[in-house]
Amino acid sequence: MLVGAERPGAAVPSAESLQELGRLADTAGLRVVGSATQALRRPDPATFIGRGKVTELRALRDRLPADVVVFDDALSPAQQRNLERELGCKVIDRSALILDIFAQRARSTEGKLQVELAQLEYLLPRLTRQWTHLSRLGGGVGTRGPGETQLEVDRRRVRERVGLLKRRLAAVERTRTLHREQRAAVPAPIVALVGYTNAGKSTLMRRLTGADVHVEDRLFATLDPTTRRLPLPGGVPALMVDTVGFIHKLPHQLIEAFKSTLEQVATATVLLHVVDVSHARWREHVRIVDGVLQEIGADRVPTWFVFNKIDAGAEDAQPTPAELEHGTCVSALHGDGIEALRERIEGLVATTLVRVDWAVPLGRGDVVAALRGGGRVVAEQVRDGHLRVTALVPPTLAGRLRKQAPEIRNACN
């Protein structure tokens, strides 16, 4: 059973937020049997929705019946404990539901570590409701002393596990940094896909790169970042990265745990913000994603909007001419507008490249190979014992080649 709250000034209407909660419940494997909404000016400290509404919920739960009650808002540990006692069943909030979905969907070692870390940090202040024998004293091996309660033992063990996970994630991050440095040896522009969950990022990636990535019409269908080579019309090599989608009321623990993964977004050359314009409130989704991008420090990266599912959108929800100045309309599923988007991506990437006109000694074939592999050679001509090359390359590659081959000189017109 789903429970939402109508609060004044809410960014998303309670009915829409509750509908999204139902889709999250479906993704987690739950079957929704009913829902309820309570108008709130401020949350009740004990039960969030007030004792009168709790009595109504208990009668509704018995009539449905339901064995889990999911609240659309974050509950404090005390509120969760009181509600479980009053309703006589398991009570979770939106954050716990999203964490459970992430735990089911994570596939990579890093993803599993990140999700477990987020779950433990969510669980730590809620350990009090896990035990009914808190007065029992423990002693012996594994405890700090005869006066330690079972709750303190569990808290300490959770903290130890959190510390272990952070150390293991740090080791994974060192490996990621090494791979990033190896890619930097032949730098290629990185195009990162961002957007609200289920906006069609994976479908767009499959359409642009030909990669056989998982596609499913569900919230958070893919979590682990995927990197594939992106072919562009002019031949400039580029990489495309698909990352986890964002959502309304995304748990803070997840943002913290996935910050190392989301760094790929902050360090990208260009962001493609994929928007599902078939959703009536897609502009609110854009604001939510922009808020998360600002939180992870990616708001300064050049961004281009991809208005996806344009063939399924309502007439009154179409992008305005002003919005289209910074975006392209596509249908990732059917391929409409993909070639125009590919040309736009190449134009965006080209603005980040520098033009070099060099006279390279004929014996430095490694320099020419690096220019061809990391950029686009516009023209080349052999003259006076040198290969005169005009190319568009990333600034980091141009600077590195200058250091490695000081005999390179600027070509004279």
C-alpha positions, 0 to 999 in steps of 0.5 A: 500500500502506498501513502503520499502527502499533499504539501503546500508548495511541493514541486511535484503534485502528490498524485504524480509522485505517488504514481511514480512511487507505484512504478518504483514498487513494481520495479522492486517486485511489489504488487500495489493493492491500494494507496492513500493520501494525507494533506499535511501542512507539517509532518507529525513528529511521531507518525508523520501523518497524524494519529487519525490518519494512522487509524484510517490506514490500519483499517484500510490495510486490514481490508486490502490486505497489504503486508508492506506500507510504502511512504512517499516521503522520508521517515525518521527512525522514530516515525518508522518504528511507531508506524510499524507498531500501529499498523502491524506490518512492515513500513518503509519509505521512498529512500529504502525502496530505491536502495532496494532497487539499486541492490537488485540491479547493481551488477559490477563489483563497484556498483554492489559496493556502492549500494551496500555502503548506501544501505548501511548508512541508511540503516545505521540510525534505524538499528534501534527498531531491529531489536527487542532485547536491548537491555540484554548485556553482552560480554566475551570475544567480539564486544568491548566490555561486559556493559555493552548492549546488543545494539552497541555491538550491532552499531559497531559492526555496521560502522566497521563494515562501512569502513571496510567498504569505503577502503575497498571503494578507494581501491576500486577508485585507484584502478579507475584512475589508472584506467582514466590515465591510460585513456588520457594517453590517447585523449578522446572527447567524452560525451556523457548521457544524463537525464531522468530515469527511464528517459531513454538514455540506454536506447539512445546509446544503442542507437548512436553507438550500436552497443548491445546495452540493456534496454527496458521500460522500467525505472532504474533499468541500468545502474552501472556506467557503460562506455562505448566508442561513438562514431561521428561523421567527420571521423573524430574519435569520441567516447559515450558514457551512459550513467545512472538516471536521476529521480525526484527525491533521490536518497542522499546516501546514493548520491554520496556513494555514487559520487566516484561514478558520477565524476565521469559526468563532471569530467565529460567534454559534453553532456547530452541531457536526455528528456522524455517529452512524452511525460506531461511534466518533463520540464520539472524533470529537467529542473530535478536533473539540473539540481543533481548536476549542480550538486556533483559539480557538473553544471559547468559542463557544456550541455545539449538537450535531447528531446526524446520520444518526440513522436509520443509527446502531446502537442501542448507539451512540445518544446518551445522554439526557444528551447529548441535553440539548445536541443534536438528532437529525436525518437531513439526507438524509431531513429528519427532525428538521430543523424541530425543529433550526431552532426550536432554532437560533432559540432559540440565536440569540435568546439572543444578541439584546437587546430594545429598546423605543424611541420613534423619531421618524416622520422616522427611517425609516432606524432602523426599516428597520435594525431590521427588516432586522437583527432581528425587530420584535415590535410597533410602534405610532404614538403622540405623533408617534413610532413605538414599536417593540419588537424583538429585535436584535444588540447591535452594531446596537442600539449603532450605531443609538443613536449614529446617532440620539441622538433615540431614547428608551426607550418608556414603558409 
